[in-house]
Amino acid sequence: MSRPQPLPLSNFRHVTEITTRWMDNDVYGHVNNAVYYSFFDTTVSGYLLKSGAVDFASSTVIGLAVESKCSYFAPISFPDRVRGALKIGHLGNSSVRYDVGIFRNDEQAASAQGYFIHVYVDRATNKPVPLPEKLKAALTPLL
């Protein structure tokens, strides 16, 4: 199995600025691996909110994470500035694969990258439903 290579920032369609915090560092002096998943969530959720694609509090359709992966290439440490970059890897009938790159300061190659997949379900029943048109419209430019 070949190891993924870091993608350039230019491969992504949307960028979000994220500030690291002192508490993000682990005992080795760099951002702990689990924090990268928080960066992924911040990047995706921020885009969904900004685009008006979802209303997390009252939407009848919600996205549930069913799979995730992250590959690490270079360390990030507080007080680095992080850019979370987003593109859509796959837009299905009821699922979305969000591809995310994490970039340190002004670097053009990802320090980490990965994805997570949301299956969109009815909030009350947790049964998969087709993606709402408003969500599809917001995600299509990121393909």
HUNOR-V813421 format. One record per residue. N is the residue number from 0. RES is the residue in one letter. SS is DSSP state (H for helix, E for strand, L for the rest). PSI is psi in radians with two decimals (NA if undefined). OMEGA is omega in degrees with one decimal (none if undefined). Layout:
# HUNOR-V813421
n=<N:N>
res=<RES:RES>
ss=<SS:SS>
psi=<PSI:PSI>
omega=<OMEGA:OMEGA>
This chain:
# HUNOR-V813421
n=<0:1:2:3:4:5:6:7:8:9:10:11:12:13:14:15:16:17:18:19:20:21:22:23:24:25:26:27:28:29:30:31:32:33:34:35:36:37:38:39:40:41:42:43:44:45:46:47:48:49:50:51:52:53:54:55:56:57:58:59:60:61:62:63:64:65:66:67:68:69:70:71:72:73:74:75:76:77:78:79:80:81:82:83:84:85:86:87:88:89:90:91:92:93:94:95:96:97:98:99:100:101:102:103:104:105:106:107:108:109:110:111:112:113:114:115:116:117:118:119:120:121:122:123:124:125:126:127:128:129:130:131:132:133:134:135:136:137:138:139:140:141:142>
res=<M:S:R:P:Q:P:L:P:L:S:N:F:R:H:V:T:E:I:T:T:R:W:M:D:N:D:V:Y:G:H:V:N:N:A:V:Y:Y:S:F:F:D:T:T:V:S:G:Y:L:L:K:S:G:A:V:D:F:A:S:S:T:V:I:G:L:A:V:E:S:K:C:S:Y:F:A:P:I:S:F:P:D:R:V:R:G:A:L:K:I:G:H:L:G:N:S:S:V:R:Y:D:V:G:I:F:R:N:D:E:Q:A:A:S:A:Q:G:Y:F:I:H:V:Y:V:D:R:A:T:N:K:P:V:P:L:P:E:K:L:K:A:A:L:T:P:L:L>
ss=<L:L:L:L:L:L:L:E:H:H:H:L:L:E:E:E:E:E:E:L:L:H:H:H:E:L:L:L:L:L:E:L:H:H:H:H:H:H:H:H:H:H:H:H:H:H:H:H:H:H:H:L:L:L:L:L:L:L:L:L:E:E:E:E:E:E:E:E:E:E:E:E:L:L:L:L:L:L:L:L:E:E:E:E:E:E:E:E:E:E:E:L:L:L:E:E:E:E:E:E:E:E:E:E:L:L:L:L:E:L:L:E:E:E:E:E:E:E:E:E:E:E:L:L:L:L:L:E:L:L:L:L:H:H:H:H:H:H:H:H:L:L:L>
psi=<2.21:2.53:2.35:2.63:2.56:2.35:2.69:2.70:-0.57:-0.25:-0.16:2.79:-0.34:2.45:2.36:2.35:2.37:2.35:2.26:2.77:2.68:-0.73:-0.21:-0.45:2.54:-3.02:-0.36:-0.01:0.30:2.90:2.27:2.53:-0.62:-0.46:-0.49:-0.61:-0.57:-0.69:-0.72:-0.88:-0.76:-0.73:-0.87:-0.88:-0.67:-0.75:-0.80:-0.71:-0.84:-0.66:-0.21:0.27:-0.49:2.75:1.75:-0.55:-0.62:-0.03:2.47:-0.24:2.27:2.69:2.24:2.26:2.23:-0.24:2.54:2.75:2.55:2.31:2.37:2.36:-0.66:2.53:2.67:2.49:2.65:2.34:0.64:2.67:2.44:2.46:2.12:2.12:2.47:2.47:2.85:2.12:-0.52:2.36:1.84:-2.87:-0.78:0.13:2.75:2.35:2.00:2.02:2.23:2.36:2.48:2.14:2.31:2.24:-2.16:0.26:2.55:-0.21:2.44:2.39:-0.49:2.70:2.74:-2.68:2.87:2.67:2.24:2.34:2.23:2.26:2.81:2.25:-0.66:-0.63:-0.27:0.39:2.40:2.50:2.76:2.61:2.32:2.55:-0.67:-0.69:-0.82:-0.73:-0.63:-0.53:-0.49:-0.73:-0.25:-0.03:NA>
omega=<-179.1:179.9:176.6:176.1:-179.7:177.9:174.3:178.8:-177.6:177.8:-174.9:-173.4:-177.1:-179.2:178.2:175.8:179.5:178.3:173.7:178.4:177.4:-177.0:177.5:-179.5:174.2:-176.2:-179.5:175.5:174.3:-178.3:-179.2:-176.3:-179.0:-178.6:179.6:177.1:173.5:175.0:177.4:-179.5:-179.7:-179.8:-177.2:-177.4:177.4:178.1:-178.5:178.0:-177.8:-178.5:-177.2:-175.6:-178.4:170.6:-173.0:-175.8:-170.7:-179.0:176.5:178.2:-179.8:177.5:176.8:178.0:-179.5:179.0:176.6:178.4:175.4:172.8:-175.9:-176.7:-176.5:-176.6:171.2:179.7:170.2:11.4:178.9:171.8:-178.5:170.5:174.1:-177.0:-170.6:166.7:178.2:178.9:179.3:176.4:-177.2:178.5:-179.8:-177.2:178.4:171.2:177.9:175.8:-173.8:172.1:178.2:-173.2:-179.6:176.3:-178.3:-179.4:-176.9:176.2:-177.0:170.2:176.0:175.1:179.6:-177.9:159.5:-178.1:171.9:164.7:-178.9:-173.8:171.4:-176.7:-175.3:-173.1:-173.3:176.6:179.0:177.8:175.4:178.1:175.5:-178.6:179.9:178.2:178.9:-179.7:179.7:-175.5:-176.2:179.0:-179.3:178.9:none>
